[in-house]
């Protein structure tokens, strides 16, 4: 797709940005890069939808369940 550069710049079609609330725009060498930014850090969403698997000490023994070692 080619678009004209106006005095205000360039318009990116809305369908390219579906669901996006914010972007970061950078110039790198001879490229203009548009990167979608994430408002919330996904690490903070961990545990939002826990499952039940019969383990009662997962929060205390996380390393055992992740790495398979209690040492």
C-alpha positions in Angstrom: 0.0 0.0 0.0 1.3 3.4 -0.9 0.0 6.6 0.8 0.8 10.3 0.3 2.8 12.1 3.0 1.0 15.3 3.9 2.0 18.3 6.0 0.6 16.3 9.0 2.4 13.1 8.1 0.8 9.7 7.1 -2.5 8.1 8.1 -2.4 4.4 9.0 -5.6 2.7 8.0 -7.7 1.8 11.1 -8.1 -1.8 10.1 -4.4 -2.2 10.6 -4.9 -1.1 14.2 -7.9 -3.2 15.2 -7.9 -3.6 19.0 -4.8 -1.4 19.4 -5.0 1.5 21.9 -1.5 2.9 21.6 1.5 2.6 19.3 5.2 3.5 19.5 6.7 5.0 16.4 10.5 4.9 15.9 12.8 5.6 13.0 15.5 3.0 12.7 18.1 3.5 9.9 15.9 3.9 6.8 12.8 2.3 8.3 9.8 3.8 10.2 8.7 1.2 12.7 5.2 1.2 14.3 5.0 -1.0 17.3 1.8 -1.7 19.2 2.3 -1.2 22.9 0.7 -3.2 25.7 -1.0 -1.2 28.4 -1.0 -4.0 31.0 2.0 -6.2 31.7 0.9 -9.9 31.0 2.9 -11.0 34.0 0.4 -9.3 36.3 -2.4 -11.4 34.7 -0.9 -14.7 35.8 -3.2 -16.5 38.1 -6.3 -14.7 37.0 -7.8 -17.9 35.8 -6.4 -20.6 38.0 -7.2 -24.3 37.4 -7.6 -27.0 40.0 -5.2 -29.9 39.6 -5.2 -31.4 43.1 -1.9 -29.9 44.2 -2.2 -28.1 47.6 1.3 -26.7 48.0 2.1 -25.2 44.5 2.7 -21.7 45.9 5.2 -23.0 48.4 6.9 -25.6 46.1 6.8 -23.7 42.8 10.4 -24.8 41.8 9.6 -28.4 42.5 6.6 -28.3 40.1 8.4 -26.1 37.4 11.9 -27.7 37.4 11.2 -31.1 39.0 13.7 -30.7 41.8 13.3 -29.9 45.4 16.9 -29.0 45.9 
